[in-house]
Amino acid sequence: MEPQNVPLVLNNLIIYCITMNIEPMIKSLKASSLVAQCPMCEEDFNLSDALLFDGVKRFPEPAEEKRLLLLQELNKRKKELEKRKIAVDVKAEKKAIAVGFGKIIEKFIPAYKNLELQFQECRPLYEPIDIIVFNGMIRRKVGSITFLEVKSGKSRLNKHQRMIRDAILDNKVNLRVLK
């Protein structure tokens, strides 16, 4: 098994590869009583029972079939991964646009005429609730206080907003004066 220096041309580069005839080594392994362990299932097997071949030459038929099967599976997984990536990118982009749009809109809501809100009665918080409306404040008689959360599309109250809603509905709202 004398190594040979073989030139290989790849993308206009000449690369010298050291090659050797490994057929005698394969024959020796096939004739041996050596035992190997499968890296996948960790079961032992005799090398004499294994399909051993030179990987730089043409593959034996069973190995070529397995190689083609693995290539098909790899290509299938690549396509699935690409579809998932596109779907995730589109979904994330839509969500980001919707959130950004909502953040902009919530700042203009008090001035929107169709909501029948008095701009002077609105106090923006933005987090965790967008606006607190002191209904009647411009007439110097606050009749009620409204916690206003602005949502667009299919968006819902988040966990903190739901807790605030529940506290309000359970009449667990207090006023404290600190001096």
N, C-alpha and C positions, 0 to 999 in steps of 0.2 A: 504494500500500500504506500507507494511513493507519492507525496503531494505534488501537484502540478500547478503552475501559475498560469491561469487562463484569463485573457482579457475579456471584459464585458463592457459593451458600449451602452450607456444609459443617458439620454438627454444630452448627446454630444460630449459626454465625459467618458473617458476610458477608465474603468475600474478593474483592477486586477484581483481576481478571486482565487483563493487557494482551494483547489478541488482535489479529491482523491477517490479512488475506487473503494467503495465500502462494501461491495458484494461479499468479499471474504469475511468481513466482520459480521454481516447479516447471517451468512451460512454458519459461522461459528456460534452465534447466539441461538439460532434455530436448533443446533445440535446439542446445546448445553442443557443443563438441568436447572438453570437460573429461574428464580421466581421474582415477579414484579408485582407492584400494587397499583391498582386502578386509582387515578387521582380523583375520580368522580364518586365511586361507590366504596373505595378503599378495600375492595376484595382482592385477594391474591390470585395470580394466574401464572402459568408456566409460559416463559417467553417462546418456547418451542411451539406453543399453540397460537401465538399472536401473529397477526399479519404485519410483518416487518418489511420495509422497503426503503429505497433511496428517494428521499423527498425532492431531489433536484431533477430526477428523471420522471418519465411518464408514470403516473400512479397506476397500480393494479386496479382492475375493474371495481371490486368492492370498495376500495378506498376512494376512487373517483366518484362513484355513486354517492358515497357519504359526503364527500367534499361539495358536490353539486347541491345536495340536500341542505347542507349547512349554509351555503351561499344563498339559496332561495329563502331560507329562514331569516338570514341576516338582512336581505333586501326587504323582506316583508316587514321586519321590525323597524328598519330605517323609515319606510313609508308611514307606518303607524306612528312612529315618534314624530315625524315631520307634521302629520295631521294634528297630533296633540299639541305640538308647539304652536302651530298656526291658530288652533282653536283657543289655546290659552292666551296667546298674544292678542287676538281679537277681543276676547272676553275682558282681559285686563284693560285694554285700551278703551272699550266701551264704558267700563266701570269708572275708569279715571276721568273720562269726559263727563259722565253723568255726575260724579261727585264734584268735579270742578265747576260744572254748570250750576249745580245746586248751591255751592258756596257763594257763587256770584249772585244768583237770584235771591237768596235769603237776605242779602243786604239791601235789596230794592223793594222787598215785599211791603214794608210799611207805607211806601209811597204809591202803591198800586191801588187805583181808585175803586175797582170792582170788589175789593175785600172790605170796603166800608170801615177801614181803620183810620183813626186820626193819627197822623204822623207824630204829633206832639205827645200822644199817649203811649207810644211804643219805645221800649228800651231794649236795645240789642244786647244779647249775651253771647250768641253764636255757639257756645259750648257750655253745658251739654244741651241746653234748649236755646233755640234761635232768638226768640223775642218774648219779652214779658209786656203785656198790654194792660195798662191801668185804665180800664173803661170808665169814662166819665171825668177823668182828671181835668180836662180843659173846661168843664163846667163847674169845677171845684167840688165835685161830688163823685168819688170813686164808688161805683155800684158793684163792680166785680174786678177780679184780676184774671187775665187769661195768659196761660203759658202756651205760646204759639211755636210749633215746630213745623218747618217748611220741608216738604218731601216732594220729589218728582219721580215720575215713572213708577217702577215697582218697588222703590226703596221703602224700608220699614223703620220703625223705631229701633234704635240699638238697645243693648242691655241697660245702660244707664238711663236712657230716656224712658224705657218701660218702667224702671224702678221709680222714677219721678212721677210718671203718670199714675202708677199705683198708689203712691203716697198721697197724691192730690185726691184721687178717687176715694181713698180711705180717710179723708179729712185729717191727714197728719201734716198739716201745714201750720207753722207758727211764725209769730213776729217777736223778735227779741231786740231790745234797745240796749246798746252798750254805751256807757258814759265813762 
